[in-house]
Amino acid sequence: MASQHHDTGYKELFSHPEFVQQLIEGFAPSEIAQIMDFSTLRNHSGNYITPLFEEKFEDVVWSAEVNWQRSRQRVFLYILLEFQSRIDHSMPIRLMHYVACFYDHLLKTRETTPRQGLPPILPIVLYNGSRRWRARQDIYEMVKPEPPAFLRIYQPHLRYYLIDEGRYTDEELGLRRTPLSGVFSIEKASADRAGLQRAVDRIVSLIKADPHKGRIDTIITRWLKRHLQRLGADVSLDQVHSLVEDKDMLAENLESWAKKERKEGRQEGEQIGLQKGRMETMRATARNLITMNVLTDAQIAQASGLSEAEVKALRAEARH
């Protein structure tokens, strides 16, 4: 199935190690974050995928060393950014393909050899669609009906870890005091203009509390401007260079956008009201002419502005 991706800016966001760390620490299983040495994060992003699926997708690949049973080893984080309008139930197959292609890349570039063995991979699907994710998370679960015991060991197994942004409540996101949780809050609030302003206020406070606030401010500001453009926001963003410094300017723009939408909504409502009023007047005229019983349906239609079919329907109503 072809994906319907939009440019979320997430690929750029996750090209920075801070946001990869915040993703793992805040949204992945706690056992992984506890053993991971984030100072060793290394970016391996690139195009490793052969065109088995005709699609446009975004992915990022990082690795980090983990301390496990008194030994250190490198674990790869394969993060697929899945932002299409429909849930892709073929995801387990896609992930198996992607992971196999990445392993093939490691062998071809001699990062490892078959004798040395393949490094562990944590496949993550980050999804921000409006519907909750329903696709199976392990390819084995797609094998139906379940085979008898002697065949089960020969079936493929590959599970991905799902981060479904929409599953997190505002309260749960509030407990995660990181700029990334602020990004997720903005995504969730995008349809609610007042909620969007609150989410922006929250992320500004999170940026201010970050030890690297200058760098984080630049990254988040760039992401937010792209996000607002994608929403079709009627706001001027050219002068917004810093969420922290230009917070008031952005708030004024968001309020102007909200007022314009409310005004357009009122005007649309008034227009609909006028149309309904005109239609009722036309029907009343037609009913009066039908009652007089001197004109044909075609003549009444011409006089009232209704169609002949509408006049016939009104005449049928009058008979009952």
Secondary structure, DSSP 8 states (H G I E B T S, - for coil): --------SHHHHTTSHHHHHHHHHHHS-HHHHHHEEEEEEEE--S----TTS----EEEEEEEEEEETTEEEEEEEEEEEE--SS--TTHHHHHHHHHHHHHHHHHHTTSS-TTT----EEEEEEE--SS---S-SBGGGGSSS---HHHHTTS---B-EEEEGGGS-HHHHHHS-SHHHHHHHHHHHTT-HHHHHHHHHHHHHHHHHSTTHHHHHHHHHHHHHHHHHHHT-----TT---TTTTHHHHHHHHHHHHHHHHHHHHHHHHHHHHHHHHHHHHHHHHHHHHHHT-S-HHHHHHHHS--HHHHHHHHHHHH-
